[in-house]
């Protein structure tokens, strides 16, 4: 008689991978965060991928003074393993972005690892952009009057990714920059990466000296990689390390402008800073902003804080600068 399956990976007791490849996932995740609803933003859900039953949520400010709303995609974090548009923390940050920036926020769900390992999340992000393209090609018709009649400016679209969502945003930028996907008449203007989740075989100084934050730690990050990379994927995999030996040569990729934001006390700080530095050396238009004393999730976890307002103003300036 063989031995019973045993747990080989455990994420917070909410997600367990067993030795026989089976997976158990809790459907009862209580984040104990109240939903923000102050009347300044309307939201509505749409199905964008029938095959995978994936939905997205749109957030529209009610007090917008201009005729057309720029579009900001928000790709949530969660180590590729957790998260949804229904999570209250992600909902609240999208509410904050819509009201603070005066934009239409699009928050797509994507398939989660380890049931659906990378590049599933990237494929789903691209699918949600193709949904927007279809909408644009019909002038908003087919998405009811909520978005029709010239409400949306499909000529000004930005993608924002948070943590693992920042990793997804990077790969979206690379795919579009390599001409692998066509989105006309949608026009991509730029990307906002909040502490993008990258990794590699060689530890950075911040990983060596600061392997733990108040909540996050390097062991958690490594566990997320083991659960999300393709089976057999090693460190420096192209989906993990944008400058790995088999990663696309970014010098040859036509990347749109990027705003890269990170906290100075993050485990990921050196990887994020190095990412921005290397892209700038390649001649890409990169703005790098570091927030002193802040740790991972400082903006997303506290979207109505004083420091979050500073982030909002920086993003607003980035959007304005790249909208002409």
C-alpha positions as a printed Julia matrix, in Angstrom:
324×3 Matrix{Float64}:
   0.0    0.0     0.0
   1.43   3.37   -1.02
   1.69   6.34    1.29
  -1.05   8.93    1.38
  -0.5   12.23   -0.45
   1.23  14.83    1.71
   1.46  18.62    1.48
   4.48  19.86   -0.47
   3.51  23.56   -0.67
   1.27  25.49    1.73
   0.26  29.14    1.24
  -1.23  30.54    4.45
  -3.31  27.37    4.86
  -5.52  28.7     2.05
  -3.83  26.91   -0.84
  -2.17  23.51   -0.6
  -0.35  21.48   -3.24
  -0.02  17.77   -2.51
   2.63  15.24   -3.52
   0.27  13.6    -6.01
  -0.32  16.93   -7.78
  -3.77  17.51   -6.29
  -4.68  20.97   -5.0
  -6.98  22.23   -2.29
  -8.01  25.88   -2.26
 -10.15  27.64    0.33
 -13.1   29.57   -1.06
 -13.62  31.38    2.22
 -10.97  34.1     2.37
 -12.04  36.82    4.8
  -9.81  39.86    4.41
 -11.95  41.82    6.88
 -11.75  44.98    4.74
 -14.9   47.1     4.22
 -15.89  47.92    0.65
 -15.62  51.63   -0.2
 -18.78  53.11   -1.71
 -19.0   56.88   -1.38
 -21.01  57.52   -4.54
 -18.06  58.94   -6.49
 -17.62  55.82   -8.64
 -19.96  53.41  -10.43
 -18.89  49.84  -11.13
 -20.18  47.0   -13.23
 -19.02  43.48  -14.15
 -18.69  42.03  -17.65
 -17.77  38.61  -19.01
 -14.76  38.94  -21.3
 -13.73  35.32  -21.8
 -16.54  32.77  -22.15
 -14.19  29.84  -22.6
 -12.52  30.36  -19.21
 -15.49  32.12  -17.56
 -13.41  35.22  -16.78
 -14.95  38.52  -15.8
 -13.7   42.06  -15.43
 -15.02  45.0   -13.46
 -15.3   48.52  -14.82
 -15.11  51.57  -12.56
 -16.42  54.89  -13.86
 -16.16  58.18  -11.93
 -19.48  59.95  -11.6
 -18.07  63.48  -11.48
 -15.82  63.41  -14.55
 -15.79  66.84  -16.19
 -14.42  65.77  -19.57
 -16.24  64.08  -22.4
 -14.0   61.05  -22.8
 -12.36  58.94  -20.1
  -8.85  57.57  -20.54
  -8.62  53.85  -19.75
  -6.46  52.39  -16.98
  -6.2   48.63  -16.65
  -5.48  47.42  -13.12
  -3.91  43.96  -12.95
  -4.02  42.73   -9.37
  -1.27  41.07   -7.38
  -1.36  37.94   -5.26
   1.71  35.99   -6.31
  -0.18  34.69   -9.37
  -1.97  32.39   -6.9
  -4.57  34.6    -5.21
  -6.82  37.51   -6.04
  -9.92  38.59   -7.89
 -11.8   41.75   -8.79
 -14.07  40.8    -5.85
 -11.31  41.08   -3.25
 -12.14  44.21   -1.2
  -8.57  45.52   -1.21
  -8.35  45.35   -5.01
 -11.86  46.77   -5.36
 -10.96  49.72   -3.13
  -7.75  50.54   -4.99
  -9.66  50.55   -8.3
 -12.26  52.84   -6.76
  -9.44  55.14   -5.62
  -7.79  55.14   -9.03
 -11.04  55.9   -10.87
 -12.0   58.81   -8.62
  -8.48  60.16   -8.1
  -7.37  60.03  -11.73
 -10.67  60.59  -13.52
 -10.24  57.46  -15.64
 -12.2   54.36  -16.55
 -10.56  51.54  -14.59
 -10.71  48.03  -16.05
  -9.94  45.29  -13.51
  -9.74  41.86  -15.18
  -9.62  38.55  -13.39
  -7.15  35.96  -14.61
  -6.62  32.26  -14.07
  -4.64  31.47  -10.96
  -1.72  29.16  -10.29
  -0.98  26.39   -9.59
  -4.15  25.15  -11.32
  -3.2   27.39  -14.24
   0.5   28.13  -14.28
   2.13  30.97  -16.17
   1.76  32.2   -18.85
  -2.01  31.76  -18.22
  -2.27  35.07  -16.34
  -0.5   36.92  -19.16
  -2.68  35.28  -21.8
  -5.79  36.32  -19.88
  -4.59  39.92  -19.55
  -4.12  39.99  -23.31
  -7.59  38.51  -23.76
  -9.07  41.32  -21.68
  -7.31  43.86  -23.92
  -8.76  42.15  -26.97
 -12.18  42.57  -25.34
 -11.49  46.3   -25.18
 -10.44  46.27  -28.82
 -13.73  44.66  -29.81
 -15.56  47.31  -27.82
 -13.56  50.06  -29.51
 -14.22  48.68  -32.96
 -17.94  49.03  -32.32
 -17.73  52.42  -30.64
 -18.87  51.03  -27.3
 -21.97  49.47  -28.78
 -22.65  46.05  -27.3
 -21.51  47.1   -23.84
 -24.81  48.95  -23.21
 -25.2   52.72  -22.84
 -22.97  52.73  -19.78
 -19.91  52.98  -22.04
 -21.39  54.05  -25.37
 -21.83  57.49  -26.92
 -18.16  58.47  -26.82
 -17.65  57.99  -23.08
 -14.36  56.11  -23.47
 -11.15  57.4   -25.07
  -9.72  54.29  -26.69
  -6.79  56.38  -27.9
  -5.47  56.75  -24.34
  -5.05  53.36  -22.69
  -2.65  52.58  -19.86
  -1.89  49.31  -18.04
  -1.09  49.28  -14.34
   0.14  46.16  -12.58
   0.69  45.61   -8.88
   3.33  43.09   -7.67
   2.7   39.9    -9.68
   0.33  42.07  -11.73
   3.35  44.26  -12.46
   5.12  41.2   -13.83
   2.08  40.53  -16.03
   2.06  44.18  -17.18
   5.73  43.85  -18.19
   5.02  40.8   -20.33
   1.99  42.51  -21.88
   4.27  45.42  -22.79
   6.81  43.04  -24.34
   4.21  41.15  -26.38
   2.74  44.38  -27.71
   6.18  45.89  -28.23
   7.24  42.9   -30.3
   4.14  43.25  -32.46
   2.81  39.85  -31.42
  -0.7   41.25  -30.88
  -2.6   43.97  -32.72
  -4.99  46.19  -30.76
  -6.05  48.93  -33.17
  -8.03  51.14  -32.75
  -6.97  50.85  -29.09
  -3.78  52.83  -28.54
  -1.5   51.87  -25.68
   0.21  54.89  -24.12
   2.15  53.54  -21.17
   2.53  51.23  -18.18
   2.59  51.74  -14.42
   4.42  49.0   -12.51
   4.04  48.95   -8.73
   6.8   46.83   -7.21
   6.73  44.32  -10.08
   7.36  40.76   -8.93
  10.53  39.53  -10.61
  13.1   37.0    -9.52
  16.34  35.31  -10.47
  18.93  32.75   -9.53
  21.28  35.27   -7.92
  20.01  37.02   -4.8
  20.07  40.8    -4.76
  21.45  42.83   -1.89
  17.98  43.73   -0.62
  17.0   40.04   -0.67
  20.14  39.13    1.27
  19.9   41.95    3.81
  16.12  42.24    4.12
  14.59  38.77    3.64
  11.59  39.72    5.81
   9.16  42.63    5.94
   6.32  43.07    8.41
   4.21  40.61    6.4
   6.07  39.47    3.29
   9.23  37.39    3.28
  11.54  35.82    0.73
  10.32  32.3     1.48
   6.8   33.33    0.48
   8.07  34.81   -2.77
  10.02  31.64   -3.58
   6.93  29.56   -2.83
   4.87  31.67   -5.24
   7.45  31.05   -7.96
   7.43  27.31   -7.36
   3.65  27.3    -7.65
   3.33  29.57  -10.65
   6.21  28.83  -13.05
   5.64  26.16  -15.7
   6.44  22.66  -14.45
  10.19  22.25  -14.6
  10.77  26.0   -14.88
  13.99  27.01  -13.17
  15.12  30.31  -11.72
  15.94  32.85  -14.42
  13.0   31.55  -16.44
  11.94  34.34  -18.89
   8.62  34.7   -17.02
  10.56  35.31  -13.81
  13.66  37.23  -14.84
  13.18  39.86  -17.61
  16.95  39.9   -18.15
  17.6   36.17  -17.91
  19.76  34.3   -20.44
  16.73  33.13  -22.47
  14.57  36.24  -21.99
  13.64  38.44  -24.98
  16.3   41.03  -25.85
  14.51  44.15  -24.66
  16.81  46.47  -26.62
  14.97  45.26  -29.71
  11.48  45.69  -28.24
   9.47  48.86  -28.85
   8.35  49.52  -25.28
   5.9   52.26  -24.38
   6.82  54.65  -21.55
   6.87  53.15  -18.05
   6.43  54.47  -14.54
   8.07  52.12  -12.01
   7.29  52.56   -8.3
   8.72  50.75   -5.27
   9.25  51.22   -1.53
  12.8   51.57   -0.25
  12.26  48.88    2.41
  10.89  46.2     0.08
  12.56  42.84   -0.4
  12.03  43.43   -4.13
  13.55  46.92   -4.13
  16.87  46.09   -5.78
  15.26  43.96   -8.5
  12.8   46.73   -9.32
  15.48  49.43   -9.32
  17.76  47.26  -11.48
  14.88  46.65  -13.91
  14.27  50.37  -14.34
  17.99  51.15  -14.58
  18.63  48.56  -17.29
  15.66  49.68  -19.36
  16.83  53.28  -19.12
  20.31  52.22  -20.26
  18.64  50.6   -23.28
  17.16  53.96  -24.18
  13.61  53.24  -23.0
  11.48  55.99  -21.5
  11.4   55.02  -17.83
  10.43  57.02  -14.74
  11.56  55.44  -11.48
  10.12  56.54   -8.12
  11.17  55.15   -4.75
   9.23  55.83   -1.54
  11.45  56.06    1.51
  10.64  53.68    4.36
   7.77  51.91    2.58
   7.25  48.16    2.25
   5.43  45.95   -0.24
   1.78  46.89   -0.78
   2.06  50.33    0.83
  -0.17  51.88   -1.85
  -2.59  49.03   -2.52
  -3.18  48.18    1.14
  -3.81  51.81    2.11
  -5.26  53.52   -0.99
  -6.7   56.49    0.92
  -3.56  57.33    2.92
  -1.41  60.43    2.56
   1.33  58.52    0.74
  -1.28  57.0    -1.58
  -2.32  60.5    -2.59
   1.3   61.19   -3.58
   1.28  58.04   -5.71
  -1.99  59.16   -7.32
  -0.49  62.53   -8.24
   2.6   60.87   -9.74
   0.42  58.56  -11.84
  -1.75  61.49  -12.88
   1.33  63.35  -14.1
   2.53  60.26  -15.99
  -0.84  59.83  -17.7
  -0.97  63.51  -18.65
   2.58  63.51  -19.99
   1.94  60.52  -22.21
  -1.52  61.47  -23.48
  -0.55  63.97  -26.21
